[in-house]
Amino acid sequence: MSEVVSFKVSREVKEKMRKYRALVNWSEELRRFVEEKLRELEAREVLEGVLRELEHA
């Protein structure tokens, strides 16, 4: 199931997004960005856990 997430941008950014909406699927781009950022954060968390384990070994 999908959830809706919203966020604020400046009027200038919104106007630029509107200008390029025929070329860019903003929903898909933002979804991909968020998913990738979450993967990076989760990987960092795992790595930090491994490093903590190695320090205590």
Sequence and secondary structure as in RCSB ss.txt:
>XXXX:A:sequence
MSEVVSFKVSREVKEKMRKYRALVNWSEELRRFVEEKLRELEAREVLEGVLRELEHA
>XXXX:A:secstr
          HHHHHHHHHTTTT  HHHHHHHHHHHHHHHHHHHHHHHHHHHHHHT 
